[in-house]
Amino acid sequence: MSEPAAPPIPAEADQLARMRYRRALARKKRKEREAASEVRELNITAMMDMMTIILVFLLKSFASSSASITASDDVRPPISSTRATPKDTVAVTITASHIMVGERKVVQLTNQAIPEAQLGPDKRLILGLDEQLKKEVKKLKYIAERNPTAPFSHELSVIADKAVPYDLLVSVLYTAGQNELENYRFIVLQGNPE
């Protein structure tokens, strides 16, 4: 038979009691911290403020025009007395130094002319612009497939400096036409032409 274990020495018993007390105290503090971080009620006033701000932002963004021209020294569109508002379409910007699709520079111009390396075999197609427009048309068709309220409209907005050569403009429009963008809109500044 085995002998019963000897009773612990009072110092060990005291140390064991202290450890149990510390553990119990740590558990109690942890439970208090967890209870303090719980949400007991929903503050509806703060949520209403947030929803009001979002609503005002959305109303303001829908009320504003969707076409925007980045202010720059390179682009000075012609002035017109038109009242038509621009639509949200693929935007091609032609400046004296480059051609952009949206905000992305796709072709660097030299003396307002397209470099030979950027021209296709027919000397009218602009290769860098063609590549980017293919991506934009693919994206618009993808959106039109999934959202019947946003059909692919075959429209292009051209933002061009008033000093852009006609031949450059024709090349841009030819390249756009090769990518199913047949309807052109020229963006102008509203005002009285001088």
FENNOR-V224902 format. One record per residue. N is the residue number from 1. RES is the residue in three letters. D_FIRST is the distance of its C-alpha to the first C-alpha in whole Angstrom. Layout:
N|RES|D_FIRST  N|RES|D_FIRST
//
This chain:
1|MET|0  2|SER|4  3|GLU|6  4|PRO|9  5|ALA|12  6|ALA|15  7|PRO|18  8|PRO|21  9|ILE|24  10|PRO|27  11|ALA|29  12|GLU|26  13|ALA|26  14|ASP|30  15|GLN|31  16|LEU|28  17|ALA|30  18|ARG|34  19|MET|33  20|ARG|32  21|TYR|35  22|ARG|37  23|ARG|36  24|ALA|37  25|LEU|40  26|ALA|41  27|ARG|40  28|LYS|43  29|LYS|46  30|ARG|45  31|LYS|46  32|GLU|49  33|ARG|50  34|GLU|50  35|ALA|51  36|ALA|54  37|SER|55  38|GLU|55  39|VAL|59  40|ARG|59  41|GLU|63  42|LEU|66  43|ASN|69  44|ILE|71  45|THR|74  46|ALA|73  47|MET|73  48|MET|76  49|ASP|78  50|MET|76  51|MET|78  52|THR|81  53|ILE|81  54|ILE|80  55|LEU|83  56|VAL|85  57|PHE|84  58|LEU|85  59|LEU|88  60|LYS|89  61|SER|88  62|PHE|90  63|ALA|93  64|SER|94  65|SER|95  66|SER|93  67|ALA|95  68|SER|95  69|ILE|97  70|THR|95  71|ALA|97  72|SER|99  73|ASP|102  74|ASP|102  75|VAL|102  76|ARG|105  77|PRO|106  78|PRO|109  79|ILE|110  80|SER|111  81|SER|112  82|THR|110  83|ARG|108  84|ALA|105  85|THR|102  86|PRO|100  87|LYS|97  88|ASP|93  89|THR|94  90|VAL|93  91|ALA|95  92|VAL|97  93|THR|98  94|ILE|101  95|THR|102  96|ALA|104  97|SER|101  98|HIS|99  99|ILE|98  100|MET|95  101|VAL|93  102|GLY|91  103|GLU|90  104|ARG|89  105|LYS|92  106|VAL|93  107|VAL|96  108|GLN|97  109|LEU|101  110|THR|104  111|ASN|107  112|GLN|106  113|ALA|106  114|ILE|103  115|PRO|103  116|GLU|104  117|ALA|100  118|GLN|99  119|LEU|102  120|GLY|101  121|PRO|104  122|ASP|106  123|LYS|106  124|ARG|106  125|LEU|102  126|ILE|100  127|LEU|97  128|GLY|94  129|LEU|95  130|ASP|95  131|GLU|92  132|GLN|90  133|LEU|93  134|LYS|91  135|LYS|87  136|GLU|89  137|VAL|90  138|LYS|87  139|LYS|85  140|LEU|88  141|LYS|88  142|TYR|84  143|ILE|84  144|ALA|87  145|GLU|85  146|ARG|82  147|ASN|84  148|PRO|88  149|THR|89  150|ALA|89  151|PRO|91  152|PHE|92  153|SER|96  154|HIS|97  155|GLU|98  156|LEU|98  157|SER|99  158|VAL|101  159|ILE|101  160|ALA|104  161|ASP|106  162|LYS|109  163|ALA|110  164|VAL|108  165|PRO|111  166|TYR|111  167|ASP|110  168|LEU|107  169|LEU|107  170|VAL|108  171|SER|105  172|VAL|102  173|LEU|104  174|TYR|104  175|THR|101  176|ALA|99  177|GLY|101  178|GLN|100  179|ASN|97  180|GLU|98  181|LEU|98  182|GLU|102  183|ASN|103  184|TYR|103  185|ARG|103  186|PHE|105  187|ILE|103  188|VAL|106  189|LEU|106  190|GLN|107  191|GLY|110  192|ASN|114  193|PRO|115  194|GLU|118
//
